[in-house]
Structure formats: C-alpha cells, structure tokens
Amino acid sequence: MKRQRHPDVRAAERRGRYNRRVREQPTGIFTDGAAKGKPGPGGWGVVIVTPDRQVIELGGAAAPTTNNKIELTGAIQALLKV
C-alpha cells in the first residue's frame, strides 16, 4: 500500500518549496515555566531547534499567575511560533 502524503505537502512539492531532507528531520521544542507562590510572579522560557539547526529562544513573565498556567503558557507560545 502506497503511503499518501498530506495535501499541503503535495502542494508544496508542486511549487518547489518542499525539501524532503529538512522536512523529515524533527523540530525540537523545550519549554519550562515556574511561579513563586499561589498565585505569584512567574516566568516561562522556550527553546526551539529547527531541522536546519536554527535556535529560537522565547520567554516571558506574568504576575500574578499559577505554576500550571505559566507552564502551559510556554508550551502554547512554542506551538504558536512553529
């Protein structure tokens, strides 16, 4: 059975904007966040490593916040960036 490609990938191939070698490499996303107190000041950080080894760093702060909220904020911001 032949594996079907996603329609977006097929369209990118037709336009010549698809690099199979880069596409097959994973993108690394590392996130962390912490808050002091419940609620209290907190911060989050993200490091994204693209398939072509470009490193993107993001970060932010919030007050007042909870630990769960700030941890998820980092993950959400990372997904919005990629």
Secondary structure, 3 states (H helix, E strand, C coil): CCCCCCHHHHHHHHHCCCCHHHHCCCCEEEEEEEECCCCEEEEEEEEEECCCCCEEEEEEEEEEECHHHHHHHHHHHHHHHC
